[in-house]
């Protein structure tokens, strides 16, 4: 066997190249360097010929060859391997640029191009059930619902050109108008129109997008809406952007008194442009501090608020450039609205005071997002009072989509494959689907537009609450599942909670609600975070009715419990958070195959960064790199199939005891 030559494609690339052959039998050890008996091919000037180097850039050093020419071609000469039995070729290339499709190398043996093995193995592809619709009754009673109306009674307004004040004002107006019937829909971005078209057909055929001409373009969408529905509002509520808490109070007042919130500029615009001069309640100086304002709301508005919904829905510091969209659902539902930092003791105490006044029961949710630096940490204040989190800051048109009938769904259960020693079994999960704003934005866009979806098994986290909150959206995902897609419950199942913080007196009630909602959402696996108490984690496993749980805090590696209906359930570490291309490769090659038993691994893909329309292509490139690094070792499964495989392996090999 002779090595003939290597071609280096190096656009602007300075490279040091070492080519080695390597005996590479499969071992228990991670192969991260040539074996001791490898033949090293020294890159010496006397033994290497330069075939193509238009820049005359090649130089020989003690480290090897360096060159910068695009298409640099080197002949490494004839190498006699003697009687050695070599099963692979090891190639190392150091460079100052990250290799891409344009910067890399080709390797030839006797003039035949040698390509690394990249066809990674999908362990199994099974069809979904004949129908995703379940005969079970969907869950009900925890989210606001209104009535769905015929298309000819629905108005769709284009607010994409409005500024942030126009958009948030339109959202509150939409919420007021949709309190009984879902009559108003807002288009902020292109996918909001696409989602409406998924149900009602193309714009211009059966419905029209409305936006009139007004002197202030930044309020044109808002003005078009108000012009049509002037007689439905009883007053304006003047709030002060410099006192952000007045925005939260304005939402609640408008919700309960059929009002519309206005800044001074918008009020003057309505007066002059629309000749609209109804009563205006000025709350800009009504309270000296935010705590005084929320105490007033507790005393005067709490009785009229929704009994299971509250909203952390104020104005975050970036609202001028990126305003939230949850406001319509907050107003339509009449939930208690606040924006307080759990990290500030006085504000933390006020959050708890609101919860105590409302006497929320298990299953209650705070929607929106936390005001603190760590928005998730709002759980620290609300969980002890039976309130879970439903992150939804950028969730648009909630007051419209909630009007559709509740629906229950089903997926096939996970099926085990034979787990063999020396193999690494891997599942992959997209993050953040517990956030309904991710489901309606990033996840929807990925399912709609991502290239190569379906060519690699990946679980997508999803909110079980959608069966009541937005059944149309959940059905969209079910309708478009490929055999390599699975819907997985995100942290912590039905809601995002900190398991260590939830009210102990009502934790069992929450677990019962959690099981029922995940069951009728059709989920078989879930992620669980912030539950370091192993006893609580075990109670979750035993009651959830799932096949597997992925522990986001890496505290329960390959744990086994006997769960609901005496079926075994396993826990697998959720694994590394992968933010950018290269992270999956780095994580998986760090896993060592074991010649005595199989290895089980999950990888957590951060949807906001790693995902998008290119997310699956990016992932496939990484899995191809992994396969070329250590061929015939990794096998990829859906999360539910990985859990089923681990469960079967544990039970066949003396399982039945946790950890």
C-alpha positions as CSV (number, residue, x, y, z in Angstrom):
1,X,0.0,0.0,0.0
2,X,1.4,3.3,-1.0
3,X,0.4,6.9,0.0
4,X,0.7,8.9,-3.2
5,X,-0.2,12.5,-2.4
6,X,-2.4,14.9,-0.4
7,X,-4.2,18.0,-1.8
8,X,-4.7,20.9,0.6
9,X,-7.4,23.4,-0.3
10,X,-6.3,26.4,1.6
11,X,-7.8,29.8,0.7
12,X,-5.6,32.1,2.7
13,X,-4.7,29.2,4.9
14,X,-1.4,28.7,6.7
15,X,-1.1,25.1,7.5
16,X,1.1,22.5,9.1
17,X,0.3,19.1,7.9
18,X,1.3,15.7,9.4
19,X,0.0,12.5,7.8
20,X,0.1,9.3,9.7
21,X,-1.3,5.8,9.2
22,X,-2.7,4.2,12.3
23,X,-3.7,0.8,13.5
24,X,-7.1,1.6,15.0
25,X,-9.0,-1.4,16.4
26,X,-12.1,-0.5,18.5
27,X,-11.1,-0.3,22.1
28,X,-12.6,0.8,25.4
29,X,-10.4,4.0,25.3
30,X,-11.2,7.2,23.6
31,X,-9.0,7.4,20.4
32,X,-7.7,11.0,20.4
33,X,-4.2,10.4,19.0
34,X,-2.3,7.9,16.8
35,X,-1.5,4.6,18.5
36,X,2.0,3.9,19.7
37,X,2.9,1.7,16.7
38,X,1.6,4.1,14.1
39,X,3.8,4.8,11.1
40,X,4.6,8.6,11.1
41,X,5.2,10.1,7.7
42,X,7.8,12.9,8.2
43,X,7.0,15.9,6.2
44,X,10.6,16.5,5.1
45,X,11.6,18.5,2.1
46,X,13.6,15.6,0.7
47,X,10.6,13.3,0.7
48,X,7.8,15.6,-0.3
49,X,7.3,17.1,-3.7
50,X,5.4,20.4,-4.3
51,X,3.0,19.7,-7.2
52,X,1.0,23.0,-7.2
53,X,1.8,26.2,-5.3
54,X,1.1,29.3,-7.4
55,X,2.1,31.6,-4.5
56,X,5.4,29.8,-4.0
57,X,4.4,29.8,-0.4
58,X,5.6,26.4,0.8
59,X,8.2,26.2,3.5
60,X,9.5,23.3,5.5
61,X,10.0,23.5,9.3
62,X,10.5,21.1,12.1
63,X,6.7,21.1,12.5
64,X,6.0,20.2,8.9
65,X,4.9,22.0,5.8
66,X,3.4,25.5,5.8
67,X,1.7,27.1,2.8
68,X,-0.9,29.6,1.9
69,X,-1.8,28.9,-1.8
70,X,-5.4,28.1,-2.7
71,X,-5.3,24.5,-4.1
72,X,-1.9,23.7,-2.7
73,X,-1.0,20.2,-3.8
74,X,1.8,18.1,-2.3
75,X,3.0,14.6,-3.3
76,X,4.0,12.7,-0.1
77,X,5.8,10.0,-2.1
78,X,5.5,6.3,-2.0
79,X,5.3,4.7,1.5
80,X,5.8,1.0,2.1
81,X,3.6,-0.1,5.0
82,X,5.4,-3.4,5.1
83,X,3.5,-6.2,6.9
84,X,1.6,-3.8,9.2
85,X,-2.2,-4.3,9.3
86,X,-3.6,-0.8,9.3
87,X,-7.3,-0.1,9.4
88,X,-7.3,3.7,9.2
89,X,-5.3,6.8,8.1
90,X,-4.8,9.5,10.7
91,X,-4.5,13.1,9.3
92,X,-3.7,16.2,11.3
93,X,-3.8,19.7,9.9
94,X,-3.2,22.8,12.1
95,X,-4.4,26.0,10.6
96,X,-5.2,29.6,11.6
97,X,-8.7,29.4,10.1
98,X,-11.6,27.3,11.1
99,X,-12.1,24.6,8.4
100,X,-15.2,25.1,6.2
101,X,-16.5,23.7,3.0
102,X,-13.9,25.9,1.2
103,X,-11.0,25.3,3.5
104,X,-10.0,21.7,4.1
105,X,-8.1,18.9,2.4
106,X,-8.5,15.9,0.1
107,X,-6.4,12.8,0.6
108,X,-5.4,10.4,-2.1
109,X,-4.1,6.9,-2.1
110,X,-2.7,5.6,-5.4
111,X,-4.5,8.4,-7.2
112,X,-7.9,7.3,-5.6
113,X,-9.6,9.9,-3.5
114,X,-10.0,8.7,0.1
115,X,-13.1,10.1,1.8
116,X,-13.7,9.8,5.6
117,X,-16.7,7.8,6.7
118,X,-19.5,10.3,7.3
119,X,-22.7,8.3,7.0
120,X,-23.7,8.2,10.6
121,X,-26.1,5.6,11.8
122,X,-29.7,6.1,12.7
123,X,-30.5,3.1,14.9
124,X,-34.1,2.9,13.8
125,X,-36.8,4.8,12.0
126,X,-40.3,3.9,12.9
127,X,-43.5,5.3,11.5
128,X,-45.8,7.4,13.6
129,X,-49.3,6.2,14.6
130,X,-52.0,6.2,11.9
131,X,-53.6,9.2,13.7
132,X,-52.1,11.8,16.0
133,X,-55.6,12.5,17.4
134,X,-56.3,10.9,20.8
135,X,-59.7,9.7,22.0
136,X,-58.9,11.0,25.5
137,X,-60.5,14.2,26.7
138,X,-58.1,17.1,26.6
139,X,-57.3,18.9,29.8
140,X,-59.2,22.1,30.7
141,X,-59.8,24.9,33.1
142,X,-56.4,26.5,33.7
143,X,-56.2,28.9,30.8
144,X,-58.5,31.7,29.5
145,X,-60.7,30.7,26.5
146,X,-63.1,32.8,24.4
147,X,-65.3,32.0,21.5
148,X,-64.1,31.3,17.9
149,X,-66.0,33.2,15.2
150,X,-66.4,32.8,11.4
151,X,-63.7,34.4,9.2
152,X,-66.1,37.1,8.0
153,X,-66.2,38.4,11.6
154,X,-62.4,38.5,12.0
155,X,-60.3,41.6,11.3
156,X,-56.6,41.2,10.6
157,X,-54.5,44.3,11.2
158,X,-50.9,45.0,10.0
159,X,-49.0,46.6,12.8
160,X,-45.5,45.6,11.5
161,X,-44.7,49.2,10.6
162,X,-45.8,50.7,13.9
163,X,-43.3,51.7,16.5
164,X,-43.1,49.9,19.9
165,X,-45.7,52.1,21.5
166,X,-48.1,51.6,18.6
167,X,-47.6,47.8,18.8
168,X,-48.1,47.4,22.6
169,X,-51.1,49.7,22.6
170,X,-52.6,47.7,19.7
171,X,-52.0,44.5,21.7
172,X,-53.9,45.7,24.7
173,X,-56.7,47.0,22.5
174,X,-56.8,43.5,20.9
175,X,-57.1,41.9,24.3
176,X,-60.0,44.1,25.3
177,X,-61.8,43.4,22.0
178,X,-61.2,39.6,22.2
179,X,-62.5,39.1,25.7
180,X,-65.7,37.4,24.5
181,X,-65.0,36.6,20.9
182,X,-61.8,36.2,19.0
183,X,-62.4,39.0,16.5
184,X,-59.0,40.7,16.1
185,X,-55.7,39.3,14.9
186,X,-52.4,41.3,14.6
187,X,-49.6,40.8,12.2
188,X,-46.3,41.9,13.7
189,X,-43.9,39.8,11.6
190,X,-44.2,37.6,8.5
191,X,-44.7,34.3,10.3
192,X,-47.7,35.7,12.1
193,X,-49.4,36.2,8.7
194,X,-48.2,32.7,7.7
195,X,-49.7,31.1,10.8
196,X,-53.1,32.8,10.0
197,X,-52.8,31.6,6.4
198,X,-52.2,28.0,7.6
199,X,-55.8,28.1,8.9
200,X,-57.7,30.6,6.7
201,X,-55.9,30.6,3.3
202,X,-53.9,33.2,1.5
203,X,-54.3,36.9,2.1
204,X,-56.2,38.6,-0.7
205,X,-58.2,35.4,-1.5
206,X,-60.6,35.0,1.5
207,X,-59.4,37.8,3.8
208,X,-57.5,41.1,3.6
209,X,-54.7,42.6,5.7
210,X,-55.8,46.0,7.0
211,X,-53.6,49.1,7.4
212,X,-54.8,52.6,6.6
213,X,-53.0,55.8,5.7
214,X,-52.5,58.3,8.6
215,X,-50.2,61.3,9.2
216,X,-48.1,59.2,11.6
217,X,-47.0,56.0,10.0
218,X,-45.7,54.7,13.3
219,X,-49.3,54.5,14.5
220,X,-51.0,53.5,11.3
221,X,-51.8,49.9,12.3
222,X,-53.0,51.0,15.7
223,X,-55.2,53.8,14.2
224,X,-56.7,51.4,11.7
225,X,-57.8,49.1,14.5
226,X,-59.1,51.9,16.7
227,X,-60.9,53.6,13.9
228,X,-62.9,50.4,13.3
229,X,-63.7,49.7,17.0
230,X,-64.0,53.1,18.6
231,X,-67.4,52.4,20.1
232,X,-66.1,49.4,22.0
233,X,-63.9,51.3,24.3
234,X,-65.2,53.3,27.3
235,X,-62.1,55.4,28.1
236,X,-58.4,56.0,27.6
237,X,-55.9,55.4,30.4
238,X,-52.9,57.7,30.3
239,X,-49.7,56.1,31.5
240,X,-46.1,57.3,31.9
241,X,-43.2,55.4,30.1
242,X,-40.8,56.9,32.7
243,X,-42.8,55.0,35.4
244,X,-42.9,51.5,33.9
245,X,-45.2,50.2,36.6
246,X,-48.0,52.4,35.2
247,X,-48.0,50.2,32.1
248,X,-48.8,47.2,34.2
249,X,-51.6,49.0,36.1
250,X,-52.9,50.4,32.8
251,X,-53.3,46.9,31.4
252,X,-55.3,45.8,34.4
253,X,-57.5,48.9,34.4
254,X,-58.1,48.6,30.7
255,X,-58.9,44.9,31.0
256,X,-61.6,45.5,33.7
257,X,-63.0,48.8,32.4
258,X,-62.9,48.4,28.6
259,X,-60.1,51.0,28.3
260,X,-57.2,51.6,25.9
261,X,-53.7,52.7,27.3
262,X,-52.2,55.8,25.8
263,X,-49.1,57.9,26.1
264,X,-49.5,61.6,25.8
265,X,-48.4,61.5,22.2
266,X,-50.9,58.7,21.3
267,X,-53.7,60.5,23.2
268,X,-53.1,63.7,21.1
269,X,-52.9,61.6,17.9
270,X,-56.3,60.0,18.7
271,X,-57.8,63.4,19.5
272,X,-56.5,65.1,16.4
273,X,-56.3,62.4,13.8
274,X,-59.3,60.3,14.7
275,X,-61.3,63.1,16.3
276,X,-61.7,60.7,19.3
277,X,-62.1,62.5,22.6
278,X,-63.5,60.0,25.1
279,X,-62.9,60.2,28.8
280,X,-59.2,59.8,29.8
281,X,-58.1,58.6,33.2
282,X,-54.6,59.9,34.1
283,X,-52.7,57.5,36.2
284,X,-49.2,59.1,35.6
285,X,-49.1,60.6,39.1
286,X,-51.5,58.3,40.9
287,X,-48.8,56.5,43.0
288,X,-45.4,57.6,44.3
289,X,-43.7,54.2,43.9
290,X,-44.3,50.9,42.1
291,X,-44.9,49.1,45.4
292,X,-47.6,51.6,46.3
293,X,-49.1,51.0,42.8
294,X,-49.2,47.3,43.2
295,X,-50.7,47.6,46.7
296,X,-53.5,49.7,45.2
297,X,-54.0,47.0,42.5
298,X,-54.2,44.3,45.3
299,X,-56.8,46.4,47.1
300,X,-58.8,47.5,44.1
301,X,-58.3,45.2,41.1
302,X,-57.4,41.7,42.4
303,X,-61.0,40.6,42.9
304,X,-61.7,41.1,39.2
305,X,-58.5,39.2,38.1
306,X,-58.3,35.7,36.6
307,X,-58.1,33.0,39.3
308,X,-55.3,30.9,37.7
309,X,-53.4,33.3,35.5
310,X,-51.0,36.1,36.4
311,X,-48.5,38.0,34.1
312,X,-45.0,39.2,34.5
313,X,-45.5,41.6,31.6
314,X,-44.0,45.0,32.0
315,X,-41.6,46.9,29.9
316,X,-38.1,45.3,29.8
317,X,-35.2,47.6,29.0
318,X,-35.2,46.7,25.3
319,X,-38.9,47.3,24.7
320,X,-38.3,50.2,22.4
321,X,-36.5,48.0,19.8
322,X,-38.1,44.6,20.7
323,X,-41.4,45.0,22.4
324,X,-43.2,42.0,24.0
325,X,-46.4,40.6,22.5
326,X,-48.1,38.8,25.4
327,X,-50.2,41.8,26.4
328,X,-53.3,40.9,24.5
329,X,-53.7,37.6,26.4
330,X,-53.0,39.3,29.7
331,X,-55.8,41.8,29.0
332,X,-58.3,39.4,27.5
333,X,-57.9,37.0,30.5
334,X,-57.9,39.8,33.1
335,X,-54.9,38.3,34.8
336,X,-53.0,40.2,37.5
337,X,-50.1,42.0,35.7
338,X,-46.9,42.9,37.5
339,X,-43.2,43.4,36.7
340,X,-41.1,43.0,39.8
341,X,-37.6,41.7,40.4
342,X,-37.3,38.6,42.5
343,X,-33.7,39.7,43.4
344,X,-34.9,42.8,45.2
345,X,-36.2,41.9,48.7
346,X,-39.1,44.4,48.7
347,X,-40.2,43.4,45.2
348,X,-39.9,39.7,46.0
349,X,-42.1,40.3,49.0
350,X,-44.7,42.1,46.8
351,X,-44.8,39.2,44.3
352,X,-45.6,36.9,47.2
353,X,-48.2,39.3,48.5
354,X,-49.9,39.3,45.1
355,X,-49.9,35.5,45.1
356,X,-51.3,35.3,48.7
357,X,-54.1,37.7,47.8
358,X,-55.0,35.8,44.7
359,X,-54.8,32.4,46.6
360,X,-53.6,30.6,43.5
361,X,-54.0,26.8,43.5
362,X,-51.8,24.2,41.9
363,X,-51.9,24.5,38.1
364,X,-51.9,28.3,38.2
365,X,-49.4,30.0,35.9
366,X,-47.4,33.2,35.6
367,X,-47.0,34.1,31.9
368,X,-44.6,36.6,30.3
369,X,-41.0,36.6,31.7
370,X,-39.2,37.6,34.9
371,X,-38.1,41.2,35.4
372,X,-34.8,40.2,37.0
373,X,-31.4,39.5,35.4
374,X,-32.3,35.8,35.5
375,X,-35.9,35.8,34.3
376,X,-36.4,32.2,35.1
377,X,-35.7,32.9,38.8
378,X,-39.2,34.3,39.1
379,X,-39.9,30.7,40.1
380,X,-38.2,31.4,43.5
381,X,-41.0,33.8,44.4
382,X,-44.0,32.1,42.8
383,X,-43.5,28.4,43.2
384,X,-43.9,28.4,47.0
385,X,-47.4,29.8,46.3
386,X,-48.5,27.0,43.8
387,X,-47.7,29.1,40.7
388,X,-45.7,27.6,37.8
389,X,-44.0,29.5,34.9
390,X,-45.2,29.6,31.3
391,X,-42.6,31.7,29.6
392,X,-44.4,33.7,26.8
393,X,-43.0,37.2,26.5
394,X,-43.0,37.2,22.7
395,X,-46.2,35.0,22.3
396,X,-48.5,37.0,19.9
397,X,-52.2,36.7,19.4
398,X,-52.8,34.5,22.4
399,X,-56.3,36.0,22.8
400,X,-57.1,34.8,19.2
401,X,-55.6,31.3,19.2
402,X,-57.1,30.3,22.5
403,X,-60.6,30.4,20.9
404,X,-60.1,27.1,19.1
405,X,-61.5,23.9,20.7
406,X,-59.2,22.0,23.1
407,X,-57.6,18.9,21.6
408,X,-55.8,15.8,22.9
409,X,-52.9,14.2,20.9
410,X,-50.9,11.0,20.9
411,X,-47.5,9.7,19.7
412,X,-46.1,6.2,19.4
413,X,-44.3,5.0,22.4
414,X,-40.5,4.6,22.4
415,X,-39.2,1.3,21.2
416,X,-35.9,-0.2,22.3
417,X,-33.0,-1.3,20.1
418,X,-30.5,-4.0,21.2
419,X,-27.8,-2.1,23.1
420,X,-24.4,-3.5,22.4
421,X,-21.0,-3.0,24.2
422,X,-18.7,-0.6,22.4
423,X,-21.5,1.5,21.1
424,X,-22.5,5.0,22.1
425,X,-26.3,5.6,21.8
426,X,-27.2,9.3,21.4
427,X,-30.4,11.3,21.4
428,X,-30.6,15.0,20.7
429,X,-33.2,17.5,22.0
430,X,-34.0,21.1,20.9
431,X,-34.3,23.4,23.9
432,X,-36.8,26.0,25.1
433,X,-40.1,24.5,23.8
434,X,-41.6,24.8,27.2
435,X,-41.7,28.5,26.3
436,X,-44.9,29.0,24.3
437,X,-43.2,32.0,22.6
438,X,-40.5,29.7,21.3
439,X,-43.2,27.2,20.1
440,X,-45.0,29.9,18.1
441,X,-41.8,31.6,16.8
442,X,-38.5,29.7,16.6
443,X,-40.0,26.2,16.7
444,X,-42.7,27.0,14.2
445,X,-40.1,28.5,11.8
446,X,-37.9,25.5,12.1
447,X,-40.7,23.1,11.4
448,X,-41.8,25.3,8.5
449,X,-38.5,26.2,6.9
450,X,-35.5,24.2,8.3
451,X,-33.8,22.3,5.6
452,X,-32.9,18.6,6.2
453,X,-35.4,18.2,9.1
454,X,-36.3,14.5,9.2
455,X,-32.8,13.3,8.2
456,X,-31.6,13.0,11.8
457,X,-33.6,12.0,14.9
458,X,-34.2,15.0,17.1
459,X,-36.7,15.6,19.9
460,X,-38.3,19.0,20.0
461,X,-39.4,20.4,23.4
462,X,-43.0,21.5,23.4
463,X,-45.5,23.0,25.9
464,X,-48.3,20.6,27.0
465,X,-50.4,23.6,27.8
466,X,-51.0,24.2,24.1
467,X,-53.8,21.6,24.1
468,X,-55.9,24.3,25.7
469,X,-53.9,27.5,25.1
470,X,-53.3,27.1,21.3
471,X,-54.4,23.7,20.0
472,X,-54.0,24.8,16.4
473,X,-50.2,25.3,17.0
474,X,-49.8,22.0,18.7
475,X,-51.7,20.3,15.9
476,X,-49.4,21.9,13.3
477,X,-46.4,20.2,14.8
478,X,-48.2,16.8,15.0
479,X,-49.4,17.1,11.4
480,X,-45.8,17.7,10.2
481,X,-43.9,15.2,12.2
482,X,-41.4,13.0,10.3
483,X,-40.4,9.6,11.6
484,X,-37.3,11.3,13.0
485,X,-39.2,13.9,15.0
486,X,-40.5,13.6,18.5
487,X,-42.4,16.1,20.7
488,X,-40.8,16.2,24.2
489,X,-42.0,18.1,27.2
490,X,-39.6,20.8,28.2
491,X,-38.7,21.8,31.7
492,X,-40.5,20.7,33.9
493,X,-43.3,19.0,32.0
494,X,-46.7,20.8,32.2
495,X,-45.1,24.0,33.5
496,X,-41.6,25.2,34.2
497,X,-41.1,25.0,38.0
498,X,-38.2,24.7,40.3
499,X,-38.9,21.3,41.8
500,X,-36.9,22.2,44.9
501,X,-39.0,25.3,45.5
502,X,-42.6,24.2,44.8
503,X,-45.0,24.2,47.8
504,X,-44.4,20.9,49.5
505,X,-48.0,20.7,50.7
506,X,-49.3,20.8,47.1
507,X,-46.4,19.1,45.3
508,X,-48.4,15.8,44.9
509,X,-51.4,17.8,43.5
510,X,-49.0,19.4,41.0
511,X,-47.6,16.0,40.0
512,X,-51.1,14.7,39.3
513,X,-51.9,17.7,37.1
514,X,-48.5,17.4,35.4
515,X,-49.1,13.7,34.5
516,X,-52.6,14.4,33.1
517,X,-51.5,17.3,30.9
518,X,-48.5,15.5,29.5
519,X,-50.5,12.4,28.8
520,X,-53.2,14.2,26.7
521,X,-50.5,16.2,25.0
522,X,-49.0,12.9,23.8
523,X,-45.6,13.1,25.4
524,X,-43.4,10.2,26.5
525,X,-40.3,12.1,27.6
526,X,-39.6,15.3,29.5
527,X,-36.8,17.5,30.8
528,X,-36.7,18.3,34.5
529,X,-34.6,21.2,35.9
530,X,-33.9,22.7,39.4
531,X,-34.8,19.5,41.2
532,X,-31.7,18.5,43.1
533,X,-33.6,16.9,45.9
534,X,-33.4,13.3,44.9
535,X,-36.5,12.3,46.8
536,X,-38.6,14.9,44.9
537,X,-37.0,13.9,41.7
538,X,-38.0,10.3,42.4
539,X,-41.6,11.3,43.1
540,X,-41.7,13.0,39.8
541,X,-40.4,9.9,38.0
542,X,-42.8,7.6,39.7
543,X,-45.9,9.7,38.9
544,X,-45.2,11.4,35.5
545,X,-46.4,8.4,33.4
546,X,-43.4,8.9,31.0
547,X,-40.8,6.6,29.6
548,X,-37.9,8.8,30.5
549,X,-36.8,12.1,32.1
550,X,-33.8,14.1,31.2
551,X,-32.2,15.7,34.2
552,X,-31.0,19.2,33.4
553,X,-28.9,19.5,36.6
554,X,-26.9,16.3,36.1
555,X,-27.9,14.8,39.4
556,X,-29.5,11.5,38.4
557,X,-27.4,9.6,35.9
558,X,-29.2,6.6,34.4
559,X,-31.6,6.4,37.3
560,X,-34.3,3.7,37.2
561,X,-37.6,3.8,39.0
562,X,-40.9,1.9,38.9
563,X,-43.4,4.4,37.6
564,X,-47.0,4.7,36.9
565,X,-48.8,1.4,36.1
566,X,-45.7,-0.5,37.3
567,X,-43.8,0.4,34.2
568,X,-40.1,1.1,34.5
569,X,-38.9,4.7,33.9
570,X,-35.4,5.9,33.4
571,X,-33.5,9.2,33.9
572,X,-30.7,10.3,31.6
573,X,-28.6,13.4,32.0
574,X,-29.8,16.1,29.7
575,X,-26.2,16.7,28.7
576,X,-24.2,19.5,27.2
577,X,-25.8,22.8,26.1
578,X,-24.7,23.3,22.5
579,X,-24.8,26.9,21.4
580,X,-22.8,26.9,18.1
581,X,-21.4,24.6,15.5
582,X,-18.6,22.6,16.9
583,X,-20.2,22.1,20.3
584,X,-21.9,18.8,19.4
585,X,-18.7,17.4,17.9
586,X,-16.7,18.4,21.0
587,X,-19.2,16.9,23.4
588,X,-19.6,13.6,21.6
589,X,-15.9,12.9,20.9
590,X,-15.4,13.4,24.7
591,X,-17.5,10.4,25.3
592,X,-15.5,7.2,25.7
593,X,-16.8,3.9,24.2
594,X,-16.8,1.0,26.6
595,X,-15.9,-2.4,25.4
596,X,-17.9,-4.0,28.3
597,X,-21.2,-2.2,28.0
598,X,-23.1,0.4,25.9
599,X,-22.9,4.1,26.7
600,X,-26.0,6.4,26.7
601,X,-25.8,10.1,26.0
602,X,-28.1,13.0,25.3
603,X,-27.2,16.4,23.8
604,X,-29.2,19.6,24.4
605,X,-29.3,21.9,21.4
606,X,-30.0,25.6,22.2
607,X,-32.8,26.5,19.7
608,X,-32.2,30.3,19.8
609,X,-28.6,30.0,18.7
610,X,-28.0,26.6,17.2
611,X,-31.4,26.3,15.5
612,X,-33.0,28.3,12.8
613,X,-33.5,27.4,9.2
614,X,-29.9,26.1,9.1
615,X,-30.1,24.2,12.4
616,X,-30.5,20.7,11.0
617,X,-27.9,21.1,8.3
618,X,-25.5,22.4,11.0
619,X,-26.3,19.4,13.1
620,X,-25.8,16.9,10.3
621,X,-22.4,18.4,9.5
622,X,-21.4,17.8,13.1
623,X,-22.6,14.2,13.2
624,X,-20.7,13.5,10.0
625,X,-17.6,14.8,11.7
626,X,-18.2,12.6,14.7
627,X,-18.6,9.6,12.4
628,X,-15.4,10.3,10.6
629,X,-13.6,10.7,13.9
630,X,-14.7,7.4,15.3
631,X,-16.6,5.3,12.7
632,X,-19.2,2.7,13.5
633,X,-19.5,3.7,17.2
634,X,-22.3,6.2,17.5
635,X,-25.9,5.4,16.9
636,X,-28.6,8.0,17.0
637,X,-32.1,7.6,18.4
638,X,-35.2,9.7,19.3
639,X,-35.2,10.5,23.0
640,X,-38.1,8.2,23.7
641,X,-36.3,5.3,21.9
642,X,-33.1,6.0,23.8
643,X,-35.0,5.9,27.1
644,X,-36.8,2.6,26.0
645,X,-33.4,1.2,25.1
646,X,-31.8,2.1,28.4
647,X,-34.8,0.8,30.4
648,X,-34.6,-2.5,28.6
649,X,-30.8,-2.8,29.1
650,X,-31.1,-2.0,32.8
651,X,-33.9,-4.5,33.3
652,X,-32.0,-7.3,31.4
653,X,-28.8,-6.6,33.4
654,X,-30.0,-6.6,37.0
655,X,-32.0,-3.3,36.9
656,X,-34.9,-2.4,39.1
657,X,-32.9,-0.4,41.6
658,X,-32.3,3.2,41.0
659,X,-28.7,4.3,40.4
